Amino acid sequence: MSVSRNIALAAKAWPFEEARKLLKRYESKAPEKGYVLFETGYGPSGLPHIGTFGEVARTTMVRRAFETMSDIPTKLFCFSDDMDGLRKVPDNVPNKDLIRANLGMPLTKVPDPFGTHPSFGEHNNARLRAFLDSYGFEYEFKSATQMYQSGAFDKTLLMYLAHYDKLMDIMLPTLGEERRQTYSPFMPICPRTGHVLQVGIVGHDVQAGTVSYKDPETGDLVTVPVTGGHCKLQWKADWSMRWVALGVDYEMAGKDLISSVEQSSKIARAVGSNPPEGFNYELFLDQNGEKISKSKGNGLTMEDWLKYAPDESLALFMYQQPRRAKRLYFDVIPKAVDEYITFLTKFPEEPVEKQVENPVWHIHGGKPPRTSVPLSFAILLNLASVISAESDDVLWGFISRYAPGTSKETSPLLARLVGYALVYFQDFVKPTKKYRAATDLDRAALLDLKAELEKVADDATHEDFQNAVYEVGKRHPYGELRDWFKAIYEVMLGQEQGPRMGSFIALYGRKETIKLIDEALAGKLLAA
């Protein structure tokens, strides 16, 4: 179902809120370049991580929202700052001595420690592009090295040279006393060593388009053009120069770059340009609550997530609450998968006004697939756990009994989830399973549950089973019902949390659950 412009204009989902900023930006006329330009930036000093993917995913969501409101064409540039000088050796790469010997060189001049590409920068660029391509993003890749060396930035670089004093006036107050002595917005590429130099500029010639500096090793006075890749701009000046040269209309950034956005915007205005719209998102945290870092390699990689869950669940994680810091580790994956299934299942029955507020509208560019998934990911994980599944055939035996007519062919999304559940179980659930012995209270309640299940028909619904579990829990002196469910999970499943038991029993089987109770009370699960 298509979304009318009026519905899009009234939508409250955050991508629509962001898109309305762009609509206001061009309410009088379209941009001269003929399209609205979205940009994301990537610093390839380390391997791409989920945060990099998240920025592209979120920006794409805003782009799609804008396209429902306006007929102005759009483009997305994914820009790699691969001409930056490498400042330190990443923790998560091989051949560290090779990298160490090339510190200070542009990333596209640092040898590839993996041995697969001409340079480290190109290796990381390829890793990023391969993932973005596999996800189906529509974008144009831009390399800083290519843009600087081709002359694409020359006109803007000369403009920045002409406004050299204004740039210094903006930046110097933000720097410490020592840094002020050597700061310049222009970083020469040393003709002698190839290093990106952070040296003081002793002279600049607007007419000649050059800057001069003293070689830090020889003391010689060196003059180089600011054009043609002979110089690179410092980070904040470089970011604003990119906005000006390309005509960027929208770029979001992490909360840690708020100051950079402010200074870069001031620079853009100082040279007579309008900085892009955007917002600052919160950062991802690892399992210890620390910021995820490309160089440290902490937290999840994109490959990690996709080993255990579909890419749609990753996109959902990026969509939800972008202005709130979120812990990003393996244990968030099952919840993200099940939330995706819930939103996808609801979508076809919702009125269009609700559909545009549903995350799957944004995940799938307004066209979510129609599919049904009769089981949650959590249920699949628990089934795999109870039967110690080694292959999907055993799981499908239970699934086909629970949902007759369901197969790999008729439910391809479920088939994918079964495969992911097996891998997740083997890597995370199986190694951490820890059963506990039943207390006297647990034993009495579980025997009561067994008796109730013996009364229920084999073909009872999951609600019938759930009601039986609830009624048993109410009859026994647990402090709260959740204490009863926690006891079931720990004694029967070997874990602190678990599935909705009615659905689990319906899937696993009434007789099989009764047998599982007997084994748990006999101590067989604990012994195993």
ZAMARGU-4260 file (C-alpha; in steps of 0.2 Angstrom, whole numbers, plus 5000, padded with zeros to 4 digits):
<rodrens>
0) 5000/5000/5000 | 5007/5017/4995 | 5009/5031/5008 | 5001/5047/5004 | 5011/5063/5006
5) 4999/5069/5019 | 5001/5053/5030 | 5020/5055/5028 | 5019/5073/5033 | 5010/5069/5049
10) 5020/5053/5053 | 5029/5053/5070 | 5042/5040/5067 | 5059/5048/5069 | 5065/5046/5051
15) 5050/5056/5045 | 5054/5070/5058 | 5072/5071/5051 | 5065/5071/5033 | 5054/5086/5037
20) 5070/5096/5041 | 5075/5093/5023 | 5058/5097/5016 | 5059/5114/5025 | 5076/5117/5018
25) 5070/5116/5001 | 5052/5122/5003 | 5055/5137/4991 | 5065/5128/4977 | 5075/5112/4974
30) 5094/5112/4975 | 5104/5118/4960 | 5113/5102/4959 | 5096/5093/4956 | 5095/5081/4970
35) 5096/5081/4989 | 5112/5073/4995 | 5114/5062/5010 | 5131/5057/5016 | 5139/5045/5029
40) 5157/5045/5033 | 5169/5031/5037 | 5186/5032/5044 | 5195/5016/5038 | 5209/5016/5051
45) 5201/5000/5058 | 5189/4986/5052 | 5171/4992/5049 | 5160/4988/5064 | 5141/4988/5067
50) 5141/5007/5071 | 5147/5010/5053 | 5132/5000/5046 | 5120/5008/5058 | 5124/5025/5051
55) 5121/5020/5033 | 5105/5011/5038 | 5098/5025/5048 | 5103/5038/5035 | 5094/5027/5022
60) 5078/5027/5033 | 5078/5046/5033 | 5081/5046/5014 | 5066/5034/5011 | 5055/5045/5022
65) 5060/5060/5012 | 5056/5052/4996 | 5038/5049/5002 | 5036/5068/5005 | 5045/5076/4990
70) 5048/5073/4971 | 5066/5079/4972 | 5078/5065/4968 | 5090/5059/4981 | 5108/5052/4982
75) 5118/5044/4996 | 5137/5045/4996 | 5146/5034/5008 | 5163/5043/5010 | 5179/5035/5016
80) 5192/5046/5024 | 5206/5035/5018 | 5219/5048/5015 | 5220/5051/5034 | 5237/5047/5041
85) 5237/5031/5052 | 5240/5036/5070 | 5241/5020/5079 | 5241/5001/5076 | 5224/4993/5078
90) 5222/4979/5090 | 5213/4967/5079 | 5224/4965/5063 | 5239/4953/5059 | 5256/4959/5054
95) 5257/4973/5067 | 5275/4976/5063 | 5271/4980/5045 | 5258/4993/5051 | 5269/5000/5064
100) 5283/5004/5051 | 5270/5014/5041 | 5263/5025/5055 | 5260/5043/5048 | 5257/5037/5030
105) 5240/5039/5022 | 5229/5024/5024 | 5229/5021/5006 | 5248/5020/5006 | 5249/5008/5022
110) 5252/4990/5016 | 5237/4978/5019 | 5242/4967/5034 | 5229/4955/5027 | 5238/4954/5010
115) 5222/4955/5000 | 5222/4973/4994 | 5235/4986/4988 | 5233/4995/5005 | 5225/4994/5022
120) 5213/5008/5017 | 5207/4999/5002 | 5206/4983/5012 | 5194/4991/5024 | 5184/5000/5011
125) 5181/4984/5002 | 5175/4976/5018 | 5163/4990/5021 | 5157/4990/5003 | 5154/4971/5002
130) 5143/4971/5017 | 5133/4987/5011 | 5131/4978/4994 | 5125/4962/5002 | 5112/4971/5012
135) 5106/4980/4996 | 5109/4998/5001 | 5109/5011/4986 | 5124/5022/4988 | 5139/5029/4979
140) 5156/5026/4987 | 5168/5040/4988 | 5186/5039/4992 | 5195/5054/5000 | 5211/5049/4991
145) 5203/5048/4974 | 5193/5065/4977 | 5209/5074/4983 | 5221/5067/4970 | 5208/5069/4955
150) 5206/5088/4958 | 5188/5086/4963 | 5191/5096/4979 | 5203/5109/4971 | 5191/5123/4969
155) 5185/5121/4987 | 5202/5119/4994 | 5207/5136/4986 | 5192/5144/4993 | 5197/5137/5010
160) 5215/5144/5007 | 5207/5161/5003 | 5198/5160/5020 | 5213/5154/5030 | 5212/5167/5043
165) 5194/5164/5046 | 5197/5146/5048 | 5211/5149/5061 | 5200/5161/5070 | 5187/5147/5072
170) 5198/5133/5077 | 5212/5141/5088 | 5200/5145/5103 | 5195/5126/5103 | 5213/5120/5105
175) 5225/5119/5120 | 5240/5131/5121 | 5253/5119/5114 | 5242/5113/5100 | 5239/5131/5094
180) 5257/5134/5091 | 5258/5121/5077 | 5239/5120/5071 | 5235/5123/5053 | 5219/5118/5044
185) 5231/5111/5030 | 5241/5096/5032 | 5255/5094/5019 | 5259/5077/5012 | 5278/5077/5014
190) 5286/5075/4996 | 5301/5067/5005 | 5293/5053/5016 | 5274/5053/5010 | 5269/5056/5028
195) 5253/5066/5032 | 5261/5081/5042 | 5254/5090/5056 | 5265/5105/5056 | 5264/5123/5058
200) 5261/5133/5041 | 5274/5147/5040 | 5266/5155/5025 | 5252/5153/5013 | 5250/5161/4996
205) 5232/5163/4990 | 5237/5168/4972 | 5249/5153/4970 | 5238/5141/4979 | 5252/5135/4990
210) 5257/5133/5009 | 5274/5133/5016 | 5281/5124/5031 | 5298/5119/5038 | 5302/5100/5036
215) 5302/5093/5054 | 5317/5083/5051 | 5328/5093/5040 | 5323/5110/5044 | 5321/5115/5025
220) 5307/5126/5020 | 5295/5117/5009 | 5281/5124/4998 | 5267/5113/4991 | 5251/5116/4982
225) 5235/5114/4992 | 5227/5105/4977 | 5230/5089/4968 | 5232/5078/4983 | 5247/5087/4990
230) 5238/5093/5005 | 5224/5086/5016 | 5214/5096/5028 | 5213/5093/5046 | 5197/5084/5052
235) 5185/5097/5056 | 5190/5108/5041 | 5190/5093/5030 | 5173/5088/5035 | 5166/5105/5032
240) 5175/5106/5015 | 5167/5089/5010 | 5150/5097/5014 | 5154/5112/5004 | 5162/5104/4989
245) 5149/5090/4987 | 5133/5100/4993 | 5129/5088/5007 | 5111/5091/5013 | 5110/5078/5027
250) 5123/5069/5038 | 5120/5062/5055 | 5134/5058/5068 | 5138/5051/5084 | 5136/5060/5101
255) 5155/5060/5103 | 5156/5072/5087 | 5144/5085/5093 | 5159/5097/5095 | 5165/5093/5078
260) 5148/5096/5070 | 5148/5113/5078 | 5165/5118/5072 | 5163/5111/5055 | 5147/5120/5053
265) 5155/5137/5058 | 5168/5134/5045 | 5155/5130/5032 | 5146/5146/5036 | 5162/5156/5036
270) 5165/5152/5018 | 5147/5156/5013 | 5139/5139/5013 | 5125/5131/5023 | 5130/5116/5033
275) 5119/5100/5031 | 5104/5095/5042 | 5106/5080/5054 | 5106/5074/5072 | 5118/5066/5084
280) 5114/5048/5089 | 5120/5039/5105 | 5134/5027/5104 | 5134/5008/5106 | 5142/5000/5121
285) 5151/4984/5123 | 5147/4971/5136 | 5156/4981/5149 | 5147/4997/5145 | 5162/5004/5136
290) 5161/5013/5119 | 5164/5002/5104 | 5180/5006/5095 | 5186/5000/5078 | 5204/5000/5083
295) 5200/4990/5099 | 5188/4978/5090 | 5177/4976/5106 | 5159/4973/5103 | 5150/4965/5089
300) 5156/4965/5071 | 5143/4965/5057 | 5149/4947/5053 | 5146/4942/5071 | 5128/4948/5071
305) 5124/4940/5054 | 5131/4923/5059 | 5117/4922/5072 | 5102/4932/5065 | 5095/4939/5049
310) 5100/4956/5043 | 5083/4963/5046 | 5085/4961/5065 | 5101/4971/5064 | 5092/4985/5055
315) 5078/4985/5068 | 5091/4987/5082 | 5098/5002/5073 | 5080/5009/5070 | 5075/5008/5088
320) 5079/5023/5100 | 5094/5030/5090 | 5096/5044/5103 | 5098/5032/5118 | 5115/5023/5122
325) 5112/5004/5119 | 5122/4989/5125 | 5128/4979/5109 | 5133/4962/5113 | 5128/4944/5108
330) 5114/4943/5121 | 5104/4957/5113 | 5102/4947/5097 | 5087/4935/5101 | 5076/4949/5108
335) 5080/4959/5092 | 5075/4944/5081 | 5058/4941/5090 | 5054/4960/5090 | 5057/4960/5071
340) 5045/4945/5069 | 5032/4954/5080 | 5032/4970/5070 | 5032/4960/5053 | 5017/4950/5058
345) 5007/4965/5063 | 5011/4975/5048 | 4998/4969/5035 | 4983/4971/5047 | 4988/4989/5052
350) 4980/5004/5044 | 4992/5014/5033 | 4994/5028/5047 | 5000/5014/5058 | 5011/5006/5045
355) 5022/5021/5043 | 5025/5020/5062 | 5030/5002/5061 | 5049/4999/5061 | 5048/4986/5047
360) 5041/5000/5035 | 5058/5009/5037 | 5068/4993/5037 | 5061/4987/5020 | 5059/5004/5012
365) 5040/5005/5014 | 5038/4987/5006 | 5039/4974/5020 | 5037/4956/5014 | 5021/4946/5018
370) 5026/4931/5028 | 5020/4922/5044 | 5032/4914/5057 | 5022/4903/5069 | 5037/4902/5081
375) 5047/4914/5090 | 5066/4914/5090 | 5067/4911/5109 | 5056/4896/5107 | 5067/4889/5094
380) 5082/4892/5105 | 5074/4883/5119 | 5069/4868/5109 | 5086/4867/5102 | 5093/4868/5120
385) 5081/4854/5127 | 5085/4842/5113 | 5103/4847/5111 | 5100/4849/5093 | 5114/4846/5081
390) 5105/4847/5065 | 5089/4856/5058 | 5080/4840/5054 | 5076/4836/5072 | 5070/4854/5074
395) 5059/4853/5059 | 5051/4837/5066 | 5044/4846/5080 | 5039/4861/5070 | 5029/4851/5057
400) 5019/4843/5071 | 5016/4860/5079 | 5012/4869/5063 | 5006/4856/5050 | 5010/4861/5032
405) 5025/4872/5038 | 5041/4868/5029 | 5057/4876/5023 | 5049/4879/5007 | 5033/4887/5013
410) 5041/4897/5027 | 5058/4903/5021 | 5060/4916/5035 | 5057/4902/5048 | 5070/4891/5039
415) 5083/4905/5041 | 5078/4906/5059 | 5080/4888/5062 | 5098/4889/5055 | 5102/4904/5066
420) 5095/4896/5081 | 5106/4880/5079 | 5122/4891/5078 | 5117/4902/5092 | 5113/4887/5103
425) 5130/4879/5100 | 5140/4895/5103 | 5131/4903/5117 | 5117/4892/5125 | 5125/4875/5126
430) 5142/4881/5134 | 5132/4891/5148 | 5118/4879/5152 | 5118/4876/5171 | 5104/4866/5179
435) 5100/4867/5197 | 5091/4854/5209 | 5073/4856/5213 | 5069/4863/5230 | 5055/4855/5240
440) 5043/4869/5233 | 5049/4866/5215 | 5046/4847/5217 | 5028/4849/5223 | 5024/4862/5210
445) 5032/4852/5196 | 5023/4836/5201 | 5007/4846/5201 | 5011/4853/5183 | 5014/4835/5178
450) 4997/4830/5184 | 4989/4844/5175 | 4997/4840/5159 | 4992/4822/5160 | 4974/4828/5160
455) 4976/4839/5145 | 4973/4832/5127 | 4988/4830/5116 | 4980/4842/5103 | 4977/4856/5116
460) 4982/4874/5111 | 4996/4883/5118 | 4984/4894/5128 | 4977/4878/5136 | 4995/4873/5141
465) 4999/4891/5147 | 4983/4892/5158 | 4988/4875/5166 | 5006/4882/5170 | 4998/4898/5177
470) 4985/4889/5188 | 4999/4878/5195 | 5010/4893/5199 | 4995/4901/5208 | 4992/4886/5219
475) 5010/4885/5226 | 5018/4898/5238 | 5030/4907/5226 | 5032/4925/5231 | 5028/4930/5213
480) 5023/4920/5197 | 5039/4925/5189 | 5048/4915/5203 | 5038/4900/5197 | 5043/4902/5179
485) 5061/4905/5184 | 5061/4889/5193 | 5054/4880/5178 | 5068/4888/5167 | 5082/4884/5179
490) 5077/4866/5184 | 5070/4860/5167 | 5080/4871/5154 | 5096/4875/5163 | 5094/4894/5161
495) 5088/4909/5170 | 5076/4915/5157 | 5065/4906/5145 | 5051/4905/5133 | 5032/4907/5135
500) 5029/4890/5142 | 5012/4887/5134 | 5020/4889/5117 | 5035/4878/5122 | 5025/4864/5128
505) 5014/4864/5112 | 5030/4864/5101 | 5040/4851/5112 | 5025/4840/5115 | 5014/4836/5130
510) 5021/4819/5133 | 5039/4825/5130 | 5037/4839/5143 | 5030/4826/5156 | 5046/4816/5153
515) 5057/4831/5155 | 5049/4835/5172 | 5052/4817/5177 | 5070/4818/5171 | 5073/4835/5180
520) 5065/4828/5197 | 5076/4812/5195 | 5092/4823/5194 | 5096/4816/5177 | 5097/4834/5169
525) 5108/4840/5183 | 5120/4824/5182 | 5121/4827/5163
</rodrens>
